[in-house]
């Protein structure tokens, strides 16, 4: 009975909120059916990453590739993580949304982005024992006020029932922004930038870890984190990001 009244109250509250603040498309701000969504037109413009892609790093292939192929870079040098997956292409359509979420306090986008991550990471959840975000340096966290990766990883943990470890990794030095750096500069920039939180010294051993981040560009950051976890005894490290940069898309 109480649960029924609670549900009715929540629905009435949502209807009142929608009346005062009508739900608008996150992209073009036209009216939509519910808060935190996209209109049909903007939804069609989002480019989702789907198979075929490299079974290791998740790099999308042309349609003629085999479904279980490995890309050239992964064949030449095996990455420290086992699998990487991303939900969407990082391009001129998705970039403004993600930047608003990352730097503009647009946290009302969290449910939509969490759902996209959930759909993209289906083949990663079964083995994962911990979900953890790529960390920010403490000074950048204070300046920004939140870690967007941690917000996504927490919501995804609740959705998948996989244990959340928000402080699994620490960023021990504040590195310059990766945005304008080359691939080699990115690798050097994040070299020795991360460490395992001491309280997980024993807990991480022989475990499958799923790391969450917003955008995968060169892969330097996630590879640096994966190396720390593997060196600390993790059995497997997988990567799941909201978006992925493909050079032809930006």
C-alpha positions in Angstrom: 0.0 0.0 0.0 2.8 2.5 1.0 4.8 1.5 -2.0 1.7 2.2 -4.2 1.2 5.7 -2.7 4.9 6.4 -3.1 4.8 5.6 -6.8 1.8 7.8 -7.3 3.4 10.6 -5.5 6.6 10.3 -7.6 4.6 10.3 -10.8 2.6 13.4 -9.7 5.8 15.1 -8.8 7.4 14.3 -12.2 4.3 15.6 -14.0 4.4 18.8 -11.9 8.1 19.2 -12.8 7.5 18.6 -16.5 4.8 21.3 -16.3 7.1 23.9 -14.7 10.2 22.8 -16.6 9.1 21.1 -19.9 11.4 18.3 -20.9 13.7 19.5 -23.7 16.1 17.7 -26.0 19.6 17.7 -24.6 21.0 18.7 -28.0 18.6 21.1 -29.8 16.3 22.0 -26.9 13.0 21.1 -28.6 10.2 19.5 -26.6 10.6 15.7 -25.9 8.6 13.1 -24.0 10.7 12.9 -20.9 13.6 14.7 -19.1 17.1 13.8 -20.1 16.4 12.6 -23.6 17.0 13.4 -27.2 14.4 14.2 -29.9 14.1 11.7 -32.8 16.0 14.0 -35.1 19.1 14.4 -32.8 19.0 10.7 -31.9 19.4 9.7 -35.5 22.5 11.9 -35.7 24.3 10.0 -32.9 26.7 7.5 -34.4 26.7 4.3 -32.2 29.7 1.9 -32.4 28.7 -1.6 -33.4 30.3 -4.7 -34.7 32.4 -5.4 -36.6 35.2 -4.0 -34.4 38.6 -5.2 -33.1 37.8 -7.8 -30.4 40.7 -6.4 -28.3 40.6 -2.6 -28.4 37.2 -2.1 -30.0 38.3 -0.1 -33.0 35.5 -0.1 -35.5 36.1 -1.9 -38.8 34.6 -1.5 -42.3 31.8 -3.9 -42.9 33.9 -6.4 -44.8 36.0 -7.4 -41.8 35.4 -10.6 -39.8 33.5 -10.2 -36.6 36.3 -11.6 -34.4 39.3 -9.9 -36.1 42.1 -8.1 -34.3 43.3 -4.7 -35.6 46.8 -4.2 -36.9 48.1 -2.2 -33.8 46.8 -4.8 -31.4 48.3 -7.6 -33.5 51.7 -5.9 -33.4 51.6 -5.0 -29.7 49.1 -6.5 -27.3 47.6 -3.8 -25.1 47.8 -4.1 -21.3 44.0 -4.4 -21.1 42.0 -7.3 -22.5 39.1 -5.6 -24.1 38.0 -2.0 -24.7 34.5 -0.9 -25.8 32.9 2.4 -26.5 29.3 3.4 -27.0 29.5 6.2 -29.6 31.8 8.0 -31.9 33.3 11.2 -30.6 32.4 13.7 -33.4 30.9 17.0 -34.1 27.5 15.8 -32.9 28.5 14.1 -29.7 31.3 16.3 -28.7 29.2 19.3 -27.5 27.1 17.0 -25.3 30.1 15.3 -23.7 31.9 18.6 -23.1 28.8 20.0 -21.4 28.6 16.9 -19.2 32.3 17.1 -18.5 32.8 20.8 -17.9 29.4 22.4 -17.7 27.7 20.7 -14.8 25.2 19.1 -17.2 24.7 16.1 -14.9 21.1 15.6 -16.0 22.7 13.8 -19.0 23.9 11.0 -16.6 20.9 8.6 -17.1 21.1 8.7 -20.9 24.9 8.2 -20.9 24.7 5.4 -18.4 22.2 3.6 -20.6 24.5 4.0 -23.6 27.4 2.6 -21.6 25.2 -0.3 -20.4 24.3 -1.3 -23.9 27.9 -1.0 -25.2 29.4 -3.0 -22.3 27.2 -6.1 -22.4 30.1 -8.5 -23.1 32.2 -7.0 -20.3 29.8 -7.2 -17.3 29.7 -11.0 -16.8 33.3 -11.2 -15.8 33.8 -7.9 -14.0 34.2 -8.0 -10.3 34.9 -4.3 -9.7 33.9 -1.2 -11.6 36.2 1.8 -11.2 36.6 5.2 -12.8 39.7 6.7 -14.3 40.7 9.2 -11.5 41.2 12.9 -11.7 44.1 14.6 -9.8 42.8 16.0 -6.5 43.4 19.6 -7.6 41.5 19.2 -10.8 38.7 17.4 -8.9 38.5 20.4 -6.5 38.4 22.9 -9.4 35.8 21.0 -11.4 33.7 19.8 -8.5 33.2 16.2 -9.7 34.7 13.4 -11.7 32.5 12.7 -14.7 33.9 9.1 -15.0 33.1 8.4 -11.3 29.5 9.6 -11.8 29.1 7.2 -14.7 30.8 4.3 -13.0 28.7 4.7 -9.9 25.4 4.7 -11.9 26.7 1.7 -13.9 27.6 -0.2 -10.8 24.0 0.2 -9.5 22.6 -0.9 -12.8 24.8 -4.0 -13.1 25.1 -4.8 -9.4 28.9 -5.0 -9.8 30.9 -3.7 -6.8 32.0 0.0 -7.2 35.5 1.0 -6.3 35.5 4.8 -6.9 39.0 5.2 -5.2 40.7 2.1 -6.7 43.2 4.2 -8.5 44.8 7.6 -7.6 46.3 10.1 -9.9 49.6 11.0 -8.2 50.7 13.9 -10.4 48.7 16.6 -12.2 49.4 16.1 -15.9 48.7 18.7 -18.6 45.5 18.3 -20.6 45.8 15.6 -23.3 43.7 17.5 -25.8 46.4 19.1 -27.9 49.1 16.4 -27.5 50.3 13.8 -30.1 50.0 10.1 -29.4 53.7 9.9 -28.2 53.3 13.0 -26.1 50.1 11.5 -24.5 52.0 8.3 -23.5 54.8 10.4 -22.0 52.3 12.7 -20.2 50.6 9.9 -18.3 53.7 7.8 -17.7 53.8 7.0 -13.9 50.8 9.2 -13.3 48.7 6.6 -11.6 49.0 4.3 -8.6 46.9 1.8 -6.8 45.1 2.8 -3.6 46.9 0.9 -0.9 43.7 -0.4 0.7 43.2 -2.5 -2.5 46.6 -4.1 -2.4 45.2 -7.5 -1.7 41.6 -7.1 -2.9 42.7 -6.5 -6.5 44.7 -9.6 -6.9 43.3 -12.1 -9.4 40.3 -9.9 -10.0 38.6 -8.7 -13.2 38.5 -4.9 -13.2 36.3 -2.8 -15.5 37.5 0.8 -15.9 35.1 3.6 -16.9 36.0 6.9 -18.7 34.2 9.4 -20.8 36.3 9.5 -24.0 39.0 7.2 -25.4 41.4 9.1 -27.7 44.8 7.5 -28.1 44.3 5.1 -25.3 47.3 6.3 -23.4 45.4 7.0 -20.1 43.5 3.8 -20.0 46.7 1.8 -20.9 48.6 3.5 -18.1 45.9 2.6 -15.6 45.6 -1.0 -16.9 49.4 -1.4 -16.5 49.2 -0.4 -12.8 46.4 -2.8 -12.1 48.1 -5.7 -13.9 51.3 -5.0 -12.1 49.4 -5.1 -8.9 48.1 -8.5 -9.6 44.7 -8.0 -11.4 43.8 -10.9 -13.6 42.1 -8.9 -16.3 41.4 -5.3 -17.0 38.7 -4.2 -19.4 37.8 -0.6 -20.6 34.4 0.9 -21.2 34.1 4.5 -22.4 31.2 6.6 -23.4 32.8 7.8 -26.7 35.8 7.0 -28.9 37.8 9.3 -31.1 38.2 8.0 -34.7 40.4 10.4 -36.7 38.1 10.4 -39.7 35.2 11.5 -37.4 36.8 14.7 -36.1 
